[in-house]
Amino acid sequence: MLYGIFSDIHANLSALEMVLRSMDARKVEKRICLGDIVGYGANPNECAALVKKHSDFCLLGNHDSAALKRESYSDFNVYAKAAIEWTQSVMSDSTKDYLKSLPYIIEEPNFTFVHASPVSPADWNYVALIDDAVEAFSYFSTQFCLIGHTHNPVIVAVTANSDSEIPTISDGPLYRPRDDERVLINVGSVGQPRDRDNRASWCLMDSDGGWIEIVRVEYDILATQNAMRKENLPQFLIERLMLGR
Ligand code: ZN
C-alpha cells in the first residue's frame, strides 16, 4: 500500500491543496498527517477541514496544542506568538473540536508516527542533530518512525542491533532501506519549508518499507503571502515562505 505522510501545514491552504493533489497523482492510498495544521498562516479553519476530510489519521502538533491554549507558548518567538494569538481569535468550534481529538503518537506494526520526537512526544523535543536522531532510535520499536516539527526533511538509517554504528544520512530524495535497517524519517513541512527549498514537502512510502521518497511540490506562494497580508500576519512569516527558510 502507498502511504502519503505530511506534516506542518501551518494554515497554508495553497500548499496543502497542491500536496493533496500530488498525493492523488502518485496514487497514495493512505494519508497520514503528523500535526501542526495551524499556526503561522492565514487559513487554519480551511486547512483543518481539508486534513480532517482527506487524512486517515492525524496527530497533534505543538502549534495545534498552543492554539487550543492547552499549554504555555511563552517559548515561541514573537512572530509565532502573534500568529498563534490571531489563530485563537479565528478558530471555529469545529476546528477546535478536531484539534482536541488528535493524539500525540500512533503506532502500527511497522510504523511509529509522532509530531516532534518519540522521546517524550508531549515535550516537543527537536530531532535536529545526529545525536538527537541516535537517541530517538531507542524510543521506538518499529522499523520506521516518521516525524515532522523541524521543517527539514531528512532520512536517517541505522543497522538494527548495532549500537556503535554511525547512522547513514540520505543525501537524496529517494532511499531504499535494507531489511536489517531501522529508519527515522523527517517528512519536512507542507506550509513552511526551512531547508532553503521553498517547495512544499511530503513523504511517499511503500508500506513494505521497500523505498522512501521525499516529494517536493511547487505551490502558489504569492497567493499564500497575500492571504497572510490581508490578516496582518507578521511580515517576517510572509517573507520566509519565498526563501524557504
Ligand atoms: Zn511546525
Boltz pocket constraint, residues with backbone or C-beta under 6 A from the ligand:
constraints:
  - pocket:
      binder: B
      contacts: [[A, 8], [A, 10], [A, 35], [A, 36], [A, 61], [A, 63], [A, 149], [A, 150], [A, 151]]
      max_distance: 6.0
